[in-house]
């Protein structure tokens, strides 16, 4: 019975160390505006995909508000770790004119995946609403705001970072 308090103390010490290393990663708050041909793009999905060479891998996501603004989040925390990122902007289904059905209200991502799987293959060409755009970005300890403008005219292929 003398060993019982020692086991209890060791068990508690083991539980205290159960936090993940991800909780200790220093994140940089990154906000900005997503626009389409200079006009705010509401409801777009914004994904920060970390470069394989980054010290810490912190993929971040958000969805733009009515004014096209976003604040990227990593696992419920504001920001991402410093490093290089591929930023992917995908207009939402609402921007494409398709509301999320009631049965998918609790899981709009599943609706989006289902809709993408059912969509016919699109021909390559200039970006248009509904087609994702990709940007390169670097987040440093002093980065505060990153704005991106999706170009959709036939003369402007791809997108630009401002």
Secondary structure, 3 states (H helix, E strand, C coil): CCHHHHHHHHHHHHHHCCCCHHHHCCCECCEEEEEECCEECCCCEEEEEECCCCCCCCCEEEECCCCCEEECEECCEECECCEEEEEEEECCCCCCCCCCCHHHCCCHHHHHHHHHHHCCCCCCCCCCCCCCEEEEEEECCCCCECCEEECCCCCCCCEEEC
